[in-house]
């Protein structure tokens, strides 16, 4: 039996399977839990496009839009 691949709902059939797969990959990378480089907590999130911030120690760093 084949494992079902992860995909997000909300994009209709008109966008096609390739774009849904690409969007899912980027979205899951964006929402992935990350360690803070300074304190090591798992509260490191994207604050804005290219700006990443730790909620615990207030460490801020500039990086990529979807991934550090």
C-alpha positions as CSV (number, residue, x, y, z in Angstrom):
1,X,0.0,0.0,0.0
2,X,1.3,3.4,-1.0
3,X,1.7,6.1,1.7
4,X,-0.5,9.2,1.1
5,X,1.6,12.3,0.5
6,X,1.0,15.4,2.5
7,X,-0.8,18.3,0.8
8,X,-2.7,21.3,2.0
9,X,-6.3,22.0,1.4
10,X,-7.5,25.3,0.2
11,X,-6.0,25.4,-3.3
12,X,-8.7,24.2,-5.7
13,X,-8.3,21.9,-8.7
14,X,-7.7,24.8,-11.0
15,X,-4.2,25.3,-9.8
16,X,-3.0,21.8,-10.6
17,X,-1.1,19.1,-8.6
18,X,2.4,20.5,-9.3
19,X,1.6,23.9,-7.8
20,X,-0.2,22.4,-4.8
21,X,2.9,20.2,-4.1
22,X,5.2,23.1,-4.5
23,X,3.1,25.3,-2.2
24,X,2.8,22.5,0.4
25,X,6.6,22.1,0.5
26,X,7.2,25.8,1.0
27,X,4.4,26.2,3.6
28,X,5.6,23.2,5.7
29,X,9.2,24.6,5.6
30,X,8.0,28.0,6.8
31,X,5.9,26.6,9.7
32,X,8.6,24.0,10.8
33,X,9.7,24.3,14.5
34,X,13.2,25.7,14.8
35,X,15.8,26.0,17.5
36,X,17.0,29.5,18.5
37,X,20.7,29.9,17.7
38,X,21.3,31.8,20.9
39,X,19.3,30.1,23.7
40,X,18.3,26.8,22.0
41,X,14.6,27.2,22.7
42,X,12.0,26.0,20.2
43,X,10.3,29.4,20.0
44,X,12.2,30.7,17.0
45,X,9.7,32.0,14.4
46,X,9.4,34.3,11.4
47,X,8.3,37.8,12.4
48,X,8.2,39.2,8.9
49,X,9.6,38.4,5.5
50,X,13.3,37.7,6.1
51,X,13.2,38.6,9.8
52,X,13.4,35.7,12.3
53,X,12.9,36.3,16.1
54,X,13.1,34.2,19.3
55,X,10.1,34.9,21.6
56,X,12.1,33.8,24.6
57,X,15.4,35.8,24.4
58,X,14.3,38.4,21.8
59,X,17.2,37.4,19.5
60,X,16.6,38.7,16.0
61,X,18.3,37.7,12.8
62,X,17.8,38.4,9.1
63,X,17.6,35.4,6.8
64,X,15.6,34.0,3.9
65,X,11.9,34.5,3.3
66,X,10.9,31.0,4.1
67,X,13.9,29.4,5.8
68,X,17.0,30.6,7.6
